[in-house]
Amino acid sequence: MDLLQAMQISGTSLNTQRTVMNVLSTNVANAQTTRTEAGGPYRRKIPVLSPSALQTDFSKVLAGRLDQELAGVEVKEVLQDMSELATRHDPGHPDADEAGYVTLPNVNILEEMVQLMSAARNYEASVTAFNAAKTMILKALEIGR
């Protein structure tokens, strides 16, 4: 594998994990939001990841050396979790219904934090892979000295 392709794959992972961490952070920040602009409580967001083709220059495509099995990763879309929302009896809450129940977001803080830690570890692993490829390139350049 070309070391520049390895760096490019690591770069797609870095971008993807940053987006995943942003979505998860938004979920954590809105875990108690009972009223949104749409009118209801906040609904948890789920990032959907998929493989993505690497950017290749035209000369490689023309030469027929395009390696289709190498791919990076990208966030394909961000979906709303349509699972059931929880309710809590709190008649003093401004968003309570006539019976005194408040509809709460479907965000589980523990689950979000575990996923956030996993995304952070994936980000760190991508940084390590990127730096390893960079070090190999620098060592290869030193051979000519």
Secondary structure, 3 states (H helix, E strand, C coil): CCHHHHHHHHHHHHHHHHHHHHHHHHHHHCCCCCCCCCCCCCCCEEEEEEEEECCCCHHHHHHCCCCCCCEEEEEEEEEECCCCCEEEECCCCCCCCCCCEEEECCCCHHHHHHHHHHHHHHHHHHHHHHHHHHHHHHHHHHCCC
